[in-house]
Amino acid sequence: MRRAMAAALSPLRLLSLPNPNFKPSLSIFPRRPLSKPSIKTRALHLSTSDCSSASLTTLSSSDDGGGSGFMEPYLSCSVPLGRRLRVAVLLSGGVDSSVALRLLHAAGHSCTAFYLKIWFQEDFENFWSECPWDEDLKYARAVCEQVNVPLEVVHLTDEYWNNVVSHVISEYRVGRTPNPDVLCNTRIKFGAFMDAISKMEFDYVASGHYARIVHSSENQKDDPSILELSKDMVKDQTYFLSHLSQFQLKRLLFPLGCMSKGEVRKLATQLDLPNQDRKDSQGICFLGKVKFSEFVAKHIGEMEGILLEAETGDFLGKHRGFWFYTIGQRQGLRLPGGPWYVVEKDVQNNVVFVSRNYFSMDKRRRTFRVGSLKWLSGIPPGREDHLCCKVRHGPGFYDCSITIEPSEDGSEDVATVNLSEDDQGLAAGQFTAFYRDNTCIGSGVILDSWDKRGFPVCDKALEIANMEDKSKLGKPVTIKVKPDNEGLNEKCLQII
């Protein structure tokens, strides 16, 4: 453990040669032998033109330093074809991807680890007191050195900005709530990265996601690969993987799909991984230590608007811009007598409607529409199919039925989804993932409200929202603590 951390804390040096005609780039950290004699570390800069001829040292054995028999019960998701494979392993420096690497190594595969440098542009460097990926990379290198696996760094900053961050900014500008983690998986980790290594002849790309993939046998290669729920239903990440293509799915391995989070942590301890006690990452994938409000303020700006109580129209205070808020949000409102929740947004007038009755039964919805549909097998489900769905990441499912019809302009199919129960937190821009039993069959993006069944906003609130000169409102009202038995304002029934 101490030796591994000492190695991790040694200075890292990225060598790169200018090549303006190619993005992304790769900087290789070849493995260091664990025993003498020592050899010098070398670093290369690859482009797509020389990836195919780059020499990648393969592992001659799966020796994990003292035997790895205790890992055998967990290897079932690491041997899809029953033979030795060349696997590109995405390594973040966290515990999950590190255990995934060790499982694949123990299974006898030839592994090369890749760290994706996907933080955003240089104008955000002032948000960090130190390099944001430095600690991750130190841990990743220490994990690789334990078993003599080569580590490469892939620079995808520009691709990440253009395909994920820019989309997130544009969606927030129009009042929708995108999911950057889904976009990162489809467009970067299993999109741009796969393109970058396409000439390096890997059999599979692996990561530390909690999901299972069932691949067809080698003599039935035309059959689709199947995405299934992981063993750990709480940590299951099929929701974030639900918008992949079949082409992407066929090239993936998820070694942790057969394990629970507790088993992963236990194995990390048994393997004496240098990051075994490291906490899981939280929050939006590309922000790191940057606060969401700081990110939004920098790239969208601020525009003062008003907070109105949905049921009464009372002027409660001011906000910095509707794009800082999403439906169901509770934090950041800074209103007394709560909890208060964001229940609707008037994007045109920059008004945010809030309520303390967010969980009232008559405020929930069970019908909504989903666009940008993608079915993992390429075939949409039939009306007779019994389906379940997730409208957000987590262990909760709804039974549902869907009807697929062309959109009004005929450009794409749109699914009308009917849930078995009401949900009060449906947010336009988020994904809905669909399941048949334990198989994820695809997903789509929740569209803007269309059925006039949003949260009830009273006439007074709507009238104030449309006022051109809101300075006439004067000072916000004094908010009184709401009694537990206070009912809803029955006179405010108009639907926004």
N, C-alpha and C positions, 0 to 999 in steps of 0.2 A: 504494500500500500504506500509506504513512505517513498520507496524507490520510484514507484509510478508517478506520484505527485511531484517528486523532484524533477523527473523528466518533463512533466507537464508544464512546470514553471520555467523551464529553460527558454531562452529567447527564440521566437519563431521568425523566420525570414522568408518573405515572399519575393521570388525573383520573377520578373516579367520582362518580356521584350516587346517594344511597341509594335502593334499590329492593328492599325486603324480599320482594316477591312473585315475584321472578324470580331463578333461578340456572340457567345460568351468565350472566355478563355479559361484555361486550366493551369494550375500551378501544382506540380507533383511534389509530394514529400515521400520519397521512397522509404520503405520500412528500414528500421535499424535492427541489426541482429541483437538478440538478447544475451548472447555469449560472445566472448572474445574469439577471434580478433575483431576490433571495431573497424568500420569503414566510414569514409567521409559521406556526409549527407549531400545529395545533389538535388537541384531543383530545375525543372524544365517548364517551358511555356509552350503549350500545344495549341494548335488550331485544328479545324476540321480537316484540313488538308493532310496533316501528319498524324492524326489520331490512330489511323489504321496501322501505321508502322511503328507506333510507340511501343516500347518493350515494357510489359507489365509483369513483374515477378509474381509467379503463382506459388501457392503453398504446396509443399510436398507432403504434408501430413496435417492432421487435425489435433496435434499435440497441444493441449491446453496447460501444460506445465503441471504434471502430477495426475493426469487422467481426468476424463470428463464423463465417466459413467453415470454420475448423478444427473447429467443433463439429458440422458436418453429418453426419459418419459415426456420431455417437452419438444422433441424434434419432429413430431408428426407434420407440422406446418412448414417444415424446412426441406422436405425431400419430395417435391412434386412428381419427379420422374424416376426416382429410385437410382439415380446415377450422379456422378460428380459433375458439378456445373460451374460455370464462370458467372459470378454474381457481383453486380455493382450495388454496394450497400450505402444508402443515404445515412450519414452519421451526423447528428446535430450537436453532440456533446452531452446529451441528456441520457438518463438511465435506459429508457425504452429502446432507443436505437442502438445503444451499446450492447444490451442483452441480445437484441436481434442479430447483431454482428457475431457475437460469440456462439449463438446457436447455429448459425450457418457455418461458421468455422468448425464447430464440433461435428457437424454433419459431414465434413470432409470436402466442402466446396472450396473452390479457388475464389477468394474474396478480395475485392479492392474497395476501400472505403472512400466516400466522397462527401466533403463538406460543402454545402451550397452557401455562397455568400450572396444573400438576397436582401440585404438591408437597402434602404432607399438612398436617394442622392446625397451628394456631399454637403448640400446646404443644411443638412440636419446634424452635422458633426458637432455643432455647438450645443446640442442637447445632451451630449455625453461627456463625462469627465475623463473617459478612457474609451478605447476602441470597443464598440459594442459586441463584436464577435471574438474578441481576444480570449476571453475566459472559455467560451464554447470550444474554440479551436484547441486550446491547451488541453482540455479534458478529452477531446476527440483524439488528439495525438497520443495521449497517455494510454487510452484504451487500445489503440492500434498497436502500440509498442509492446503491450503485454503479450500479444500473440503474433508479433512480427507481420502485421498486415499493412500494406502500403496505403497511405492517405493522400488524397488529392483534393485540391480546393478549386471549385468551379465558380467563376465570377458571373453571376446572373443578375446583377443589380439593375442594369438598364432594362432587361427583359421583365424583371419583376415590377419595375416602375411603370412600364408601358402597358403591361397586361393585367396587373392587379391593382396597384395603388391608384393609378389614374382612373380606372373604372370605379373604384370605391369613392373617390372624390366626386366624380360626375353623378353618381347615384345619390349621395348625400345632398348634393346641390338641388336635386329635384324632390327631396323629401322621402326617398326610399332608403331602406336599410339593407345593404348588401352583405354578403358573407364572404370575406376575403379568404377564409380557410378553404372553402370549396374551390374558389378560383385558383388559389395557390397550388392545390393538388392537380387540377386539370391542366393548368396553363404553364406551371413552372416545374414542380417536382417530377411530374410524370408527363410533362410536355416539353418545355425548353431543355430540361436536363437530358431527357431521352434523345432529343435531337443532337445534343452536344456530344453524346457518346455513341451515336448510332453506328460509327465505323469501327468501334472497338470490340465488336463481336462478343458482347456479354449475352449469356442465355436469359438472364432475368435481372430486374432491378428490385431491390428489397428495401424495406423501411420498417420502422418501429410502430406502425399503425396497429390498432386493435381491430382486426377484421380477418376474415378467412376467405381465401380464394380456392375454389375447386377447379383445377385444370383438367381438360380432357387428356386421354392417353395419347401417346405419340402416334399411334395408328388411327386416331380419330381427331386430327388436328383442326378439322373444319368445325367441330362442335364448339359452341361458345364456352368461355370460362364463366364461372358463377361467383358472385360476391355474396358471402354469407355473414351473418352476425358472428361476432367473436364470442369466446367463452365468457368474457367479462361484460355483462350487459350494461354496467354503469360506465365503463370506459370505452365501450364500443364506438368505433369511428366510421361506421359505414355511411352515416349521414354525410360526412365530409367527403366521402369517396363516391357518392351516388351519381355524380355527373360525369364520371369517366367514360371513355369510349371502350368498345370491345377490343380495339387494337391496343389500347393502354393496358387493359385488364389482363390480357393474355401474356404480358411481359412482366407481371408483378408477383412478388412473394411477400407475404406478411407473416414472419415466423411467430409473432406474439398472438396470433389469432387463436391459438390453442391454449392460451394461458390467461390467468387472472392477474390483475395488477399486483396482488399480494405475492403471487408466485414469482413475478418478475423481480420485485424488490428482494425477495429471499434469494433468488438466483444471483442477483447482483452482489449480494453479501458473500455468498459462497464462492463466487468468482473473484472476490476482492477487487471489484472494479474501483478505479480511482474516484468515480462520481457516484458511488453507491448511495451516498446520503444526500445527493443533490435534489432539490425540490423540483417538481414538475413546473414547466412554463405555464403561465396563465395569460389570459387576455388575447387581444387581436395579434395575429401572427407576426405582422411586420413592424409593430410599434416598439417592442422591447421595453426599454425603460422610459420611453416617451409617453406622456399622458395623452389619452385620446383627445381631450379638449385642446391641448397644445397643437396637436397635429391638425385638427380641423381648423383652428384659428389661423394657422400659418397658411394653409392652402385654400381655404374658402373665405376666410375673413370673419368679421363680426358685423351684425346689423341688428340694432336694438328693436325688439318687438315686445308684445305684451302677453301676459299669462291671464287667461280668463277661466273662471269656474264654469264647467260645462252646464251644470244644472241651473245656475242662477244668473250667469253673465257677470258676476262680480269681477271687477278689476283687482287682481291679486298681486301683481308685480310685473317686473320686466325680465326679459331674457336676452341672450346674446345672438340669437339666430335660430330658426326652427331646425336647422341641420345639426344642431348639437343634441337633439332629442329624438327618441324613437318611441313608438307606441308601447305602452307598458312600463316605460322607464320611471324609476322612483328616485334615483339619486340625482343630485345636482339641481333640484328645483329650489331648494333653500326657502321653503315655506313652512311656517309653524302650524301646529294643530293637525299634523298628518297622521298616517302616511298619505301623501299625494302621489298621483300617477298621471302620466301623460296619456290621454285617451284619444285625442284627435289633433291634427295639424292642418291649419289653413296656409298652404304654401304660398299662395298668391299674395296674401296680406301679412305674411310673417307672424301669424298668431298661433300660440300653443294653448290648447284647451286641456285643463287638468280636472281631476275629480278625486274624491275620497271614496267613491263607490265603484271602483274599478272591478271588484269581484262580485258585484250584484248579478243575480242570475239573468236578468233581462238585458244585460249589456254584452252578452257573449254571442259568438257567431259559430255556425257549423257548416256554412256553405261559402266557398270561395273559388276563385279561378287560378289556374297555374299555366304559365307559358314556358317557352324555351325548353320543351320536354326532350328528355334523352332517355332512351330505354337501353339498358346494358346489353341485351340480347339482340337489339335491333327491331324487336317485335313488340308493339304495344299490347297491354293486357286487354282481354275481352270484358264485356259488361258483366258476364256471369262470374268472373273471377272474384274470389273473396280476398280482399286486400287489407293491409294495414298501412299506416303512414306515420312519419314523424314530421312535425312542423318546426322542430328545433332540435339541436343536439341534446341527447340525454336518454335515459332508459325508457321514457314514456312513449307509448304508441296509441293511436286511435284506430279502431275499425273504420273502414271507409269504403265508399263506392265512387267510381269516377265515370264520367261521360266525356268522350273525346270528340270534339267537333272542330271544323276549320275556324280560324279567327275571322273577324268581320272583314278584314282586307284580304283574306285568303292566303296570307304569307306563311302561316304556320298553324299547327294544331294547338288547340287550347283545351285543357281538361277542367271540367267543373267537378269539384271535389265536395262530397257530402260526408261529414264526419258523423260518427255514432254518438258523440257527445259535443257539447259546446266548448269553444276555446276563446278566451278573451284577449289573447295576445298575438293574433295574426298580424304580421307586419309585411307590407309590400316590399319586395326585393329579397326577402329571405327564401330559402329553398324548402320544398316539401319532398321528402324521400319516400318512395313507395316500396312495400314489401309484400311478398307472397310467402307465408309461413316464415322461415328464417332466412329467406333469400331476398336481398335487395335487388329490385328489378329496374330501378331508375329514379329520376327526379325531375323537378321543374321549379321555376321561380314564381312565387306568389305575386299576382298582379294587383294593381290598385283596386280599392273597393269599387264594386260595380252594382251591388244589389240593394243599395240604399239602406243597409242594415248596420251601419257603423254605430258608434257610441252616440246616444241621444244628446244633442246640443240644443239648448232652448233658443227661442226667438231673440231674446235680448242679447245673448252671447253672439249670435250670428249678425245682428245689427251692429253691434260694437265692432266686430271683426272687420266689417266693411266700411267703417268710418275712415275718411281720408285724413282728418286731423285728429289723431288720438291723444294729442296733448291736452285736449279739452276734457279728458277723463279726470284730470287732477291727480290727487294722491291715491294710492291703492287703499282698499278697504282694510279695516282691522279684522284679521281672521280670528274667529271664535273657535274654541275647541268643540268639535262636534260630539254631541251626546251619543252614546252607544245605540239608543233606541230611535234616533232621528231617521225618519223615512226619506224617500226621494221626493223631489219637487214634482208633483204629479202634473203641474201645469206646463212644464217644459218637456214637451213630447216630440217636437219637430226633429226630424233626423237630418243630420248634416249630409 
